[in-house]
């Protein structure tokens, strides 16, 4: 008899686990997905075009708040948790709710990782906002100097029309306009494209890896949030990035697993974290992984127009995942605002409209920053209105995406990016060189 299953997700790992394990598995019947973390991704369907022969009508996606109701309605046997960036106690809380509703609770790990014969470097993290992208681009530049031709595969962020997002290839800024990605997707893809790297992403990661393999000699996979890698290879280097601004993050889910599996740990942002937090973070990492070398990286701010900040009233716009479910109250934009002496950082909360106002209500930890939430057309419009509602001398964009490319912002724009630099012995570069040597 088929086991009835609900997959709890956030439009990423949930679809991947379904595609790899459940889609053609006649022993299971996935009756629903639930969605959380990302605004506007529930109340839609995983389309029949991607669901396979066992699901000719596709699979409905519901808000996670309906989970218990769905378990009882469909007499569900098993609930699979398939999203990341959770505190360990949150995972157990969800397990308790599921078990109390008379279903089994399951976590899936590397059993859904897809094999590749190409050399593979995976860059995952302890928490969202640790700086995976910054480190990944540093790795890519090292590989490029060695004469290699890498391709980047990015963890999925399919928040739009799933049928059109099966396998996406981004090689130019025009491709961003072609696929109409969300701000979060732009934040991830733009910095790679601007440096001349090809990025793959989408929904079907079997399709994606086979396409990427055709145009590279090494693959770099950048994870999302603090999720596990989607791929494995017998020629693999596992890099895991930690953020000493949140030293307790080592014990998150599934970041803790990433730390345990890591071949090398990267302690990022050491120039902005306190010495005390750096010590605590390293101690926590060593509790879980005693052997992996630890590279120390400074993430230095690069500000294009610092003169627009000094003694000015500014609005700070930050990378949304970092300051929402990543639990940081601020990020690069606010650091720049203070470093370059702004007279005031305007609190955007009272100026927020519509769906952006709801983001502030959902994440009360937010400081005087505006998260770059733009997962839907409504959010994009509300974000633009919120920015233009605020009387300020400049808008500081702490997000890697230049949102002024697709929004009409009245105020002057200041862009803030991070430039990584290894501190002390070049452990990261040495580790990569050793990995490449073993491939010969």
ABEGO torsion letter per residue (X at the ends): XBBBBBBBBAGBAAAAAAAAAAAABAABBBABBBBBGBBGABGBBBBAAAAEAABAAEBBBBBAAAAAAAAAAAGBABBBBABBGBBAAAAAAAAAAAAAAGBBBBBBBAAABBBBABBBBBBBBABBGAGAAAAAAAAAAAAAAAGBBBBBBBBBBBABBAAAAABBBBABAAAAAAAGBBAAAAAAAAAAAAAGBBBBBEABAAAAAAAAAAABABBBBBBBEABBBABBBABBBBBBBBBAABAAAAABOAAAAAAAABABBBBBGAAABBAAAAAAAAAAAAAABAABBBBBBBBBBBBABAAAABGBBBBBBBBAAAABAAGBABBAAAAAAAAAGBABBBBAAAABBEAAAAAAAABAABBBBBBABBABAAAAAAAAAAAAABBBABBBBABABBAAAABBBABBBBBBBBBBBBBEBBAAAAAAAAAAAAAX
